[in-house]
Amino acid sequence: MEKLMTHILLCSFFIVLVLHACPAISQEVEDEKEFDYGKGSDKGPDKWGEIHEEWSTCKHGNMQSPIDLLNERVQVVSHLGRLQRSYKPSQAILKNRGHDMKLSWEGDAGSIQINGTKYELKQCHWHSPSEHTVNGKRFDLEIHMLHETPSGETAVVGIMYKIGRADSFLSTITDHLEALSDSTDQEREVGVVDPRHIKIGSRKYYRYMGSLTTPPCTEGVIWTIVNKVRTVTREQVNLLRVAVHDESGSNARPTQPINRRSVHFYRPRVEDEN
């Protein structure tokens, strides 16, 4: 009997250990040198799932991101509600991860609420061209604002940009991007950064369940893609690419099969607009 109880306690311990370890797996890879975006490359998107066993979801997952937001497969709804953002200024660090620039908030930068759950803002990073497409159209840039719950659940807000007027948020960190591009440093403290300056400009958005778009491609990520396409200058896009020193013209994963997933498009009712 004593041996049985000991066995049960050990099993319980390992179950708890596994449950607590799972959220960490959802983290994006911080050093991106082990993969790239080259078509036909041994380390390119088609091969990500073969590089490490823990990256196998990149190849075998059925809820992968990004996707094409095709009108014919989108269900228009009004029940999702306005995206609730409660951000605030916090100290931040700009880091070159090898293929992208990541801005991480060190303290409490606020959160968003989805279905009554609070997701805390952790970082943002940029992809060029955009990873998500709309009716097959790819845009010049996409920012991903990554949020997490204390238990490791992930929600990402994506905003796409086309060439036009300068993006005001990128303008505030231009000096830091230029400083990184002119040195061999991998990261730089940028002081207090206010995420409220990342403008959305629309209440309408797409919502679907997907994955991280970089290894380990963990699934179960709640995606919110803002409907409004904002503007950025070509110089700003080029600076983001130059700063990472990877000599690549792109860091966008190809779109993935949607399979049987639902894609909702939130459009407020007329009375909600007033």
Helices and strands as residue ranges (DSSP letters): H 2-25, G 32-34, G 45-47, H 48-51, G 53-55, H 57-60, E 68-69, G 71-73, E 74-77, E 84-87, E 90-96, E 101-105, E 110-114, E 117-127, E 133-134, E 137-138, E 141-148, E 154-163, H 168-172, H 174-181, E 187-193, G 195-197, E 205-211, E 219-226, E 230-232, H 234-243, E 263-266, H 270-273
